[in-house]
Amino acid sequence: MGPAAITLLMLVAFAGFGWLAWRKLAIVRALQPEARLDQPWQRLRSVSRQRPAAEPHGAPRVAAGIMHAVIFLGFMSLLLRKLQLIAIGYHESASFPNAFGGPSRRSRMRSSWPSSPRCCTRSTGASSLRPPRLGRNREAVLVLSLILAIMVTDFAFDAFRFALLAERFPAIAHERDFAFVGSALAAAVSAMSPAALQVGYVLAYWTQMVVVFSFLVLLPAGEHFHIVTALPALYFRRGRPGTPGAGGRRREADGGDRRGRHAGRRAHARDLTWKDGLDAFTCTECGRCKDACPTHLTGKPLSLKGVNDRLKHHLLEQRER
């Protein structure tokens, strides 16, 4: 595929990701200090016990948890595949060893195939499926569309790769035995001329790689930066998540018992601690805080989701000054 081209693409993408990520993390670093390095083993244990599908303020939402888990599993399977695609950029016949390649391919098919309709459903933003706490989110539509494009181009790449190379390379033929979608598509395109197959092969590869690395560059620019910051935010939290029914005695996940300056009030952005800033940039805007807020539930015009969103924009604006 061209070692120079894939190397240049990766260098540009990682440079873009690093620059955009540093723009946000530098803001966090410049905020007020706060000691969060104590009890490292307890913090690690707390992170390891975190339940991904659980609500932070209540019972699990089963359907949403399953949907998110399926998309996440498909995403992680595709991540392994991207490592292979990078290797293909340097050596066209690169494949995983047979003992691992076939089963991993089947696992990827099983996880990414059901992710496709879920991405379509989520990206349409259908009001009948969207809970009231969520508003329309163009970034979510963009990200889910990119994931869908990655999966579609991956199937197309398999089709042209199998049709062109399976007879010449036993390892690729072994992969085809496990990739039922790519194998079926390869049979459909096998009647095309070698020149047309080559064009489709190269086009599918580079379309997918450009989309993948564009996704990487976009991560730090929006709410999906939580993919990077979520685990650190959990690690550095203070105490445990609040639980329903604890009333005024409930201790917030991020230090509801803070003592000293400002008594919980922040007059300026510079009064925030670095953990406050990290939490703001980790917010996924899921709206679950609205479901757990007594003030919002009684119809008062208060939305912690809106506060967090304005805080993020304010921090970014202050950085520009």
C-alpha contacts under 8 A as a table, 3 or more apart, distances in Angstrom:
res1	aa1	res2	aa2	distance
1	M	5	A	7.86
1	M	6	I	7.80
1	M	88	I	7.04
1	M	89	G	4.77
1	M	90	Y	6.73
1	M	91	H	7.54
1	M	92	E	6.56
1	M	202	V	7.33
2	G	5	A	5.37
2	G	6	I	6.41
2	G	89	G	5.80
2	G	90	Y	6.31
3	P	6	I	5.40
3	P	7	T	5.98
3	P	89	G	5.76
3	P	90	Y	4.72
4	A	7	T	5.17
4	A	8	L	6.12
5	A	8	L	5.18
5	A	9	L	6.17
6	I	9	L	5.04
6	I	10	M	6.17
6	I	86	I	7.21
6	I	89	G	5.94
6	I	90	Y	7.69
7	T	10	M	5.22
7	T	11	L	6.15
8	L	11	L	5.13
8	L	12	V	6.18
9	L	12	V	5.33
9	L	13	A	6.13
9	L	210	V	7.75
9	L	213	F	7.69
10	M	13	A	5.05
10	M	14	F	5.95
10	M	213	F	7.23
11	L	14	F	5.36
11	L	15	A	5.98
12	V	15	A	5.17
12	V	16	G	6.13
13	A	16	G	5.11
13	A	17	F	6.11
13	A	213	F	5.65
13	A	214	S	6.99
13	A	216	L	6.89
13	A	217	V	5.86
14	F	17	F	4.98
14	F	18	G	5.93
14	F	216	L	7.75
14	F	217	V	7.27
15	A	18	G	5.12
15	A	19	W	6.07
16	G	19	W	5.23
16	G	20	L	6.17
16	G	217	V	5.54
17	F	20	L	5.38
17	F	21	A	5.93
17	F	216	L	6.37
17	F	217	V	4.51
17	F	218	L	7.38
17	F	219	L	7.41
17	F	220	P	6.67
18	G	21	A	5.14
18	G	22	W	5.99
19	W	22	W	5.22
19	W	23	R	6.34
20	L	23	R	5.16
20	L	24	K	6.90
20	L	217	V	7.67
20	L	220	P	5.67
20	L	221	A	6.53
21	A	24	K	5.51
21	A	25	L	6.20
21	A	220	P	5.04
21	A	221	A	7.66
22	W	25	L	4.88
22	W	26	A	5.56
23	R	26	A	5.48
23	R	27	I	6.75
24	K	27	I	5.28
24	K	28	V	6.64
24	K	220	P	7.71
24	K	281	F	7.81
24	K	316	L	7.53
25	L	28	V	4.97
25	L	29	R	6.09
25	L	278	L	7.84
26	A	29	R	4.95
26	A	30	A	6.20
27	I	30	A	5.24
27	I	31	L	6.71
27	I	277	G	7.59
27	I	315	L	7.20
27	I	316	L	7.73
27	I	319	R	6.84
28	V	31	L	5.53
28	V	273	T	7.97
28	V	274	W	4.86
28	V	275	K	7.40
28	V	277	G	5.23
28	V	278	L	6.02
29	R	274	W	5.98
30	A	274	W	7.21
31	L	270	R	5.94
31	L	271	D	7.28
31	L	272	L	6.03
31	L	273	T	5.26
31	L	274	W	4.84
31	L	277	G	7.40
32	Q	270	R	6.90
32	Q	271	D	6.42
32	Q	272	L	5.91
32	Q	273	T	4.19
32	Q	274	W	5.69
33	P	273	T	5.78
33	P	274	W	6.14
34	E	273	T	6.30
34	E	274	W	6.99
34	E	275	K	7.48
35	A	38	D	7.44
36	R	236	F	5.67
36	R	237	R	7.58
36	R	238	R	7.75
37	L	40	P	6.62
37	L	236	F	7.35
39	Q	42	Q	5.45
39	Q	43	R	6.27
40	P	43	R	5.08
40	P	44	L	6.21
41	W	44	L	5.07
41	W	45	R	6.16
42	Q	45	R	5.05
42	Q	46	S	6.13
43	R	46	S	5.04
43	R	47	V	6.34
43	R	235	Y	5.35
43	R	236	F	7.18
44	L	47	V	5.17
44	L	48	S	6.21
44	L	235	Y	6.42
45	R	48	S	5.04
45	R	49	R	6.23
46	S	49	R	5.26
46	S	50	Q	6.42
46	S	234	L	7.92
46	S	235	Y	7.32
47	V	50	Q	5.30
47	V	231	L	7.02
47	V	234	L	6.09
47	V	235	Y	5.93
51	R	54	A	5.46
52	P	65	G	7.75
53	A	60	P	6.41
53	A	61	R	7.39
53	A	62	V	7.55
53	A	64	A	7.86
53	A	65	G	4.53
53	A	66	I	7.42
53	A	68	H	7.82
53	A	69	A	7.41
54	A	58	G	7.69
54	A	59	A	6.69
54	A	60	P	4.49
54	A	61	R	7.02
54	A	65	G	7.32
55	E	58	G	5.20
55	E	59	A	5.84
55	E	60	P	5.15
55	E	61	R	6.92
55	E	288	R	7.63
56	P	241	P	6.49
56	P	242	G	7.42
56	P	243	T	7.92
56	P	288	R	7.88
57	H	241	P	7.55
57	H	242	G	6.43
57	H	243	T	5.79
57	H	244	P	6.25
57	H	288	R	7.66
57	H	289	C	7.73
57	H	292	A	6.26
58	G	243	T	6.99
58	G	244	P	6.44
60	P	65	G	7.33
61	R	64	A	5.63
61	R	65	G	5.92
62	V	65	G	5.06
62	V	66	I	6.06
63	A	66	I	5.23
63	A	67	M	6.17
64	A	67	M	5.12
64	A	68	H	6.06
65	G	68	H	5.22
65	G	69	A	5.98
66	I	69	A	5.00
66	I	70	V	6.11
67	M	70	V	5.27
67	M	71	I	6.31
67	M	118	R	7.10
68	H	71	I	5.21
68	H	72	F	5.98
69	A	72	F	5.00
69	A	73	L	5.96
70	V	73	L	5.10
70	V	74	G	6.14
70	V	111	S	6.79
70	V	114	P	7.51
70	V	115	S	6.16
71	I	74	G	5.12
71	I	75	F	6.06
71	I	112	S	7.63
71	I	115	S	5.25
71	I	118	R	7.38
71	I	119	C	7.50
72	F	75	F	4.92
72	F	76	M	6.17
73	L	76	M	5.15
73	L	77	S	6.18
73	L	111	S	6.24
73	L	112	S	7.71
74	G	77	S	5.10
74	G	78	L	6.12
74	G	108	R	6.86
74	G	111	S	4.77
74	G	112	S	4.39
74	G	113	W	7.98
74	G	115	S	6.17
75	F	78	L	5.08
75	F	79	L	6.18
75	F	112	S	7.38
75	F	147	I	7.70
76	M	79	L	4.92
76	M	80	L	6.66
77	S	80	L	5.39
77	S	81	R	6.55
77	S	107	S	7.63
77	S	108	R	5.28
77	S	111	S	7.22
77	S	112	S	7.37
78	L	81	R	4.83
78	L	82	K	6.19
78	L	108	R	6.88
78	L	112	S	7.47
78	L	151	M	7.91
79	L	82	K	5.06
79	L	83	L	6.76
80	L	83	L	5.39
80	L	84	Q	6.92
81	R	84	Q	5.16
81	R	85	L	6.35
82	K	85	L	4.83
82	K	86	I	6.14
83	L	86	I	5.17
83	L	87	A	6.38
84	Q	87	A	5.01
84	Q	88	I	6.17
84	Q	94	A	7.00
84	Q	95	S	6.75
84	Q	96	F	7.50
85	L	88	I	4.84
85	L	89	G	6.36
86	I	89	G	5.10
86	I	90	Y	7.03
87	A	90	Y	5.31
87	A	91	H	6.12
87	A	92	E	7.84
87	A	94	A	6.05
88	I	91	H	4.78
88	I	92	E	4.64
88	I	93	S	6.44
88	I	94	A	5.17
88	I	95	S	7.90
89	G	92	E	6.41
91	H	94	A	5.58
93	S	169	F	7.12
93	S	172	I	7.40
95	S	101	G	7.03
95	S	171	A	6.46
95	S	172	I	6.83
96	F	100	F	6.30
96	F	101	G	4.57
96	F	171	A	7.93
97	P	100	F	5.47
97	P	101	G	5.42
97	P	171	A	7.55
98	N	101	G	4.97
98	N	102	G	5.96
98	N	171	A	6.58
98	N	174	H	6.90
98	N	175	E	7.78
99	A	102	G	6.66
99	A	103	P	7.33
100	F	103	P	5.74
100	F	104	S	5.91
101	G	104	S	5.25
101	G	105	R	6.00
101	G	175	E	6.42
102	G	105	R	5.13
102	G	106	R	6.33
102	G	174	H	6.57
102	G	175	E	5.20
102	G	177	D	7.46
102	G	178	F	5.49
102	G	179	A	7.96
103	P	106	R	5.08
103	P	107	S	6.13
103	P	178	F	7.11
104	S	107	S	5.00
104	S	108	R	6.09
105	R	108	R	5.02
105	R	109	M	6.20
105	R	175	E	6.86
105	R	178	F	6.15
105	R	179	A	6.11
106	R	109	M	5.06
106	R	110	R	6.24
106	R	178	F	5.34
106	R	179	A	6.04
107	S	110	R	5.17
107	S	111	S	6.25
108	R	111	S	5.23
108	R	112	S	5.78
109	M	112	S	5.38
109	M	113	W	5.61
109	M	179	A	6.70
109	M	180	F	7.73
109	M	181	V	7.62
110	R	113	W	5.71
110	R	114	P	6.96
111	S	114	P	6.06
111	S	115	S	6.53
112	S	115	S	4.89
112	S	116	S	6.53
112	S	151	M	7.09
113	W	116	S	5.60
113	W	117	P	7.94
114	P	117	P	6.20
114	P	118	R	6.87
115	S	118	R	5.12
115	S	119	C	6.05
116	S	119	C	5.18
116	S	120	C	6.34
116	S	148	L	6.02
116	S	151	M	7.35
117	P	120	C	4.91
117	P	121	T	6.06
118	R	121	T	4.98
118	R	122	R	6.01
119	C	122	R	5.13
119	C	123	S	5.83
119	C	144	L	5.53
119	C	145	S	7.08
119	C	147	I	7.49
119	C	148	L	6.27
120	C	123	S	5.19
120	C	124	T	6.24
120	C	144	L	7.61
120	C	145	S	7.54
120	C	148	L	7.43
121	T	124	T	5.50
121	T	125	G	7.03
121	T	126	A	7.23
122	R	125	G	5.55
122	R	126	A	7.41
122	R	141	V	7.35
122	R	144	L	7.28
123	S	140	A	6.97
123	S	141	V	4.44
123	S	142	L	7.57
123	S	144	L	5.76
123	S	145	S	6.48
124	T	141	V	7.12
125	G	129	L	7.64
125	G	130	R	6.83
125	G	136	R	6.83
125	G	141	V	7.49
126	A	129	L	5.60
126	A	130	R	6.34
127	S	130	R	5.01
127	S	131	P	7.85
130	R	134	L	6.50
130	R	135	G	8.00
131	P	134	L	5.74
132	P	135	G	7.22
133	R	286	C	7.23
133	R	287	G	4.91
133	R	288	R	6.94
133	R	290	K	6.74
133	R	291	D	7.18
134	L	285	E	7.83
134	L	286	C	6.29
134	L	287	G	5.94
137	N	140	A	5.43
137	N	141	V	6.59
138	R	141	V	5.06
138	R	142	L	6.19
139	E	142	L	5.01
139	E	143	V	6.15
139	E	222	G	7.42
140	A	143	V	5.15
140	A	144	L	6.05
141	V	144	L	5.31
141	V	145	S	5.97
142	L	145	S	5.08
142	L	146	L	6.20
143	V	146	L	5.05
143	V	147	I	6.31
143	V	215	F	7.42
144	L	147	I	5.03
144	L	148	L	6.15
145	S	148	L	5.00
145	S	149	A	6.07
146	L	149	A	4.95
146	L	150	I	6.14
146	L	211	V	6.70
146	L	212	V	7.87
146	L	215	F	7.07
147	I	150	I	5.06
147	I	151	M	6.37
148	L	151	M	5.18
148	L	152	V	6.20
149	A	152	V	5.13
149	A	153	T	6.03
149	A	208	Q	7.53
149	A	211	V	7.62
150	I	153	T	5.34
150	I	154	D	5.98
150	I	208	Q	5.60
150	I	211	V	6.77
150	I	212	V	6.85
151	M	154	D	5.00
151	M	155	F	6.38
152	V	155	F	5.28
152	V	156	A	6.36
153	T	156	A	4.88
153	T	157	F	5.96
153	T	204	A	5.58
153	T	205	Y	7.46
153	T	207	T	7.17
153	T	208	Q	5.67
154	D	157	F	5.03
154	D	158	D	6.21
154	D	204	A	7.36
154	D	205	Y	7.79
154	D	208	Q	6.86
155	F	158	D	5.13
155	F	159	A	6.30
155	F	181	V	6.83
155	F	182	G	5.38
155	F	185	L	7.76
156	A	159	A	5.07
156	A	160	F	6.48
156	A	182	G	7.11
156	A	185	L	7.43
156	A	201	Y	7.87
156	A	204	A	6.17
157	F	160	F	5.40
157	F	161	R	5.89
157	F	182	G	7.98
157	F	200	G	7.72
157	F	201	Y	5.77
157	F	204	A	5.12
157	F	205	Y	5.96
158	D	161	R	5.02
158	D	162	F	5.86
158	D	182	G	4.95
158	D	183	S	7.47
158	D	185	L	7.99
158	D	186	A	7.26
159	A	162	F	5.46
159	A	163	A	6.18
159	A	182	G	4.84
159	A	183	S	6.33
159	A	184	A	7.64
159	A	185	L	5.06
159	A	186	A	3.95
159	A	187	A	7.72
159	A	189	V	7.18
160	F	163	A	5.10
160	F	164	L	6.04
160	F	186	A	6.11
160	F	189	V	7.29
160	F	197	L	5.82
160	F	198	Q	7.38
160	F	200	G	6.42
160	F	201	Y	5.02
161	R	164	L	5.24
161	R	165	L	5.72
161	R	166	A	7.26
161	R	186	A	7.89
161	R	201	Y	6.22
162	F	165	L	5.40
162	F	166	A	4.79
162	F	172	I	6.90
162	F	173	A	7.10
162	F	176	R	6.60
162	F	182	G	7.62
162	F	183	S	7.03
162	F	186	A	5.96
163	A	166	A	6.32
163	A	186	A	5.23
163	A	187	A	7.23
163	A	189	V	7.26
163	A	190	S	5.51
163	A	197	L	7.60
164	L	167	E	7.56
164	L	194	P	7.40
164	L	197	L	6.88
164	L	198	Q	7.53
165	L	168	R	5.29
165	L	169	F	6.11
165	L	172	I	6.94
165	L	173	A	7.92
166	A	169	F	5.45
166	A	170	P	6.64
166	A	171	A	7.85
166	A	172	I	5.13
166	A	173	A	4.43
166	A	176	R	7.47
167	E	170	P	7.04
167	E	173	A	6.67
169	F	172	I	5.48
169	F	173	A	6.45
170	P	173	A	4.93
170	P	174	H	6.11
171	A	174	H	5.01
171	A	175	E	6.37
172	I	175	E	4.99
172	I	176	R	6.30
173	A	176	R	5.01
173	A	177	D	6.59
174	H	177	D	5.30
174	H	178	F	7.16
175	E	178	F	5.50
175	E	179	A	6.30
176	R	179	A	5.03
176	R	180	F	7.23
176	R	182	G	7.10
176	R	183	S	5.61
177	D	180	F	7.09
177	D	183	S	7.35
179	A	182	G	5.43
179	A	183	S	5.81
180	F	183	S	5.09
180	F	184	A	6.10
181	V	184	A	5.26
181	V	185	L	6.25
182	G	185	L	5.08
182	G	186	A	5.94
183	S	186	A	4.96
183	S	187	A	6.32
184	A	187	A	5.23
184	A	188	A	6.47
185	L	188	A	4.94
185	L	189	V	6.37
186	A	189	V	5.27
186	A	190	S	5.81
187	A	190	S	5.22
187	A	191	A	7.95
188	A	191	A	7.22
189	V	192	M	5.66
189	V	197	L	7.73
190	S	193	S	7.99
190	S	197	L	7.99
192	M	196	A	6.18
192	M	197	L	6.29
193	S	196	A	5.22
193	S	197	L	6.21
194	P	197	L	5.02
194	P	198	Q	6.11
195	A	198	Q	5.12
195	A	199	V	6.32
196	A	199	V	5.11
196	A	200	G	6.21
197	L	200	G	5.13
197	L	201	Y	5.95
198	Q	201	Y	4.93
198	Q	202	V	6.16
199	V	202	V	5.35
199	V	203	L	5.98
200	G	203	L	5.09
200	G	204	A	5.89
201	Y	204	A	5.38
201	Y	205	Y	6.21
202	V	205	Y	5.16
202	V	206	W	6.21
203	L	206	W	5.45
203	L	207	T	5.90
204	A	207	T	5.26
204	A	208	Q	6.10
205	Y	208	Q	5.35
205	Y	209	M	6.24
206	W	209	M	5.01
206	W	210	V	5.95
207	T	210	V	5.35
207	T	211	V	6.20
208	Q	211	V	5.14
208	Q	212	V	6.07
209	M	212	V	5.00
209	M	213	F	6.17
210	V	213	F	5.38
210	V	214	S	5.91
211	V	214	S	5.03
211	V	215	F	6.10
212	V	215	F	5.17
212	V	216	L	6.48
213	F	216	L	4.84
213	F	217	V	6.32
214	S	217	V	5.13
214	S	218	L	6.20
215	F	218	L	5.10
215	F	219	L	6.31
216	L	219	L	5.44
217	V	220	P	6.89
217	V	221	A	7.81
218	L	221	A	5.38
218	L	222	G	7.15
219	L	222	G	6.16
219	L	223	E	7.71
219	L	224	H	5.53
219	L	225	F	5.07
220	P	223	E	7.73
220	P	224	H	7.09
220	P	225	F	4.78
221	A	224	H	7.95
221	A	225	F	7.07
222	G	225	F	5.99
223	E	226	H	6.24
223	E	281	F	7.02
223	E	282	T	6.95
223	E	283	C	6.68
223	E	284	T	5.42
223	E	285	E	7.45
224	H	227	I	5.89
224	H	284	T	6.92
225	F	228	V	5.54
225	F	229	T	6.42
225	F	281	F	7.35
225	F	282	T	6.69
226	H	229	T	4.72
226	H	230	A	4.93
226	H	281	F	7.23
226	H	282	T	4.61
226	H	283	C	6.90
226	H	284	T	6.72
227	I	230	A	5.99
228	V	231	L	7.28
228	V	232	P	7.98
229	T	232	P	5.42
229	T	233	A	6.01
229	T	278	L	7.49
229	T	281	F	7.87
229	T	282	T	5.80
230	A	233	A	5.13
230	A	234	L	6.24
230	A	282	T	5.96
231	L	234	L	5.06
231	L	235	Y	6.07
232	P	235	Y	4.91
232	P	236	F	6.15
233	A	236	F	5.37
233	A	237	R	6.16
233	A	275	K	7.61
233	A	278	L	6.67
233	A	279	D	6.37
233	A	282	T	7.30
234	L	237	R	5.30
236	F	275	K	7.65
237	R	240	R	7.86
237	R	253	A	6.27
237	R	254	D	5.10
237	R	255	G	7.44
238	R	253	A	5.92
238	R	254	D	4.88
238	R	255	G	5.13
239	G	251	R	7.25
239	G	252	E	7.26
239	G	253	A	5.67
239	G	254	D	6.79
239	G	255	G	6.51
240	R	251	R	7.23
240	R	252	E	6.93
240	R	253	A	4.93
240	R	254	D	7.88
241	P	251	R	7.28
241	P	252	E	5.84
241	P	253	A	4.11
241	P	254	D	7.86
242	G	246	A	7.72
242	G	250	R	5.66
242	G	251	R	5.63
242	G	252	E	5.13
242	G	253	A	6.04
243	T	246	A	6.17
243	T	250	R	6.80
244	P	247	G	7.48
246	A	249	R	5.55
246	A	250	R	4.79
247	G	250	R	5.63
251	R	255	G	6.95
251	R	256	G	5.19
251	R	257	D	6.71
252	E	255	G	5.53
252	E	256	G	4.51
252	E	257	D	7.70
253	A	256	G	7.16
255	G	258	R	5.61
258	R	263	A	7.19
258	R	264	G	7.08
259	R	263	A	6.44
260	G	263	A	6.04
261	R	264	G	7.74
262	H	265	R	4.93
262	H	266	R	6.36
266	R	269	A	7.20
266	R	271	D	5.64
266	R	272	L	6.50
267	A	271	D	6.72
268	H	271	D	5.39
268	H	272	L	7.45
269	A	272	L	5.64
269	A	314	H	7.79
269	A	315	L	6.80
270	R	273	T	7.95
272	L	275	K	7.98
272	L	276	D	5.84
272	L	277	G	6.83
273	T	276	D	5.16
273	T	277	G	6.60
274	W	277	G	5.11
274	W	278	L	6.18
275	K	278	L	4.90
275	K	279	D	6.04
276	D	279	D	5.21
276	D	280	A	6.25
277	G	280	A	5.07
277	G	281	F	6.36
277	G	312	K	7.91
278	L	281	F	5.28
278	L	282	T	6.10
279	D	282	T	4.91
279	D	283	C	6.20
280	A	283	C	5.40
280	A	308	N	5.83
280	A	309	D	7.68
280	A	311	L	6.93
280	A	312	K	5.91
281	F	312	K	6.29
283	C	286	C	7.86
283	C	308	N	7.31
285	E	305	K	6.05
285	E	309	D	7.61
286	C	289	C	7.98
286	C	305	K	7.92
287	G	290	K	5.35
287	G	291	D	6.96
287	G	305	K	5.86
288	R	291	D	5.10
288	R	292	A	6.58
289	C	292	A	5.18
289	C	293	C	6.08
289	C	304	L	6.42
289	C	305	K	6.73
290	K	293	C	5.14
290	K	296	H	6.14
290	K	297	L	7.35
290	K	303	S	6.13
290	K	304	L	6.51
290	K	305	K	6.86
291	D	296	H	7.70
291	D	297	L	6.90
292	A	297	L	7.72
293	C	296	H	5.37
293	C	297	L	6.16
294	P	297	L	5.04
294	P	298	T	6.28
295	T	298	T	5.43
295	T	299	G	6.88
295	T	300	K	5.64
295	T	302	L	6.72
296	H	299	G	5.32
296	H	300	K	5.19
296	H	301	P	6.60
296	H	302	L	5.52
296	H	303	S	6.35
297	L	300	K	7.34
302	L	306	G	8.00
303	S	306	G	5.14
303	S	307	V	6.36
304	L	307	V	4.84
304	L	308	N	6.07
305	K	308	N	5.20
305	K	309	D	6.21
306	G	309	D	5.03
306	G	310	R	6.16
307	V	310	R	5.22
307	V	311	L	6.02
308	N	311	L	4.96
308	N	312	K	6.22
309	D	312	K	5.28
309	D	313	H	6.47
310	R	313	H	5.16
310	R	314	H	5.96
311	L	314	H	4.96
311	L	315	L	6.13
312	K	315	L	5.29
312	K	316	L	6.36
313	H	316	L	5.13
313	H	317	E	6.07
314	H	317	E	5.01
314	H	318	Q	6.04
315	L	318	Q	5.13
315	L	319	R	6.28
316	L	319	R	5.14
316	L	320	E	6.73
317	E	320	E	5.30
317	E	321	R	6.93
318	Q	321	R	5.32
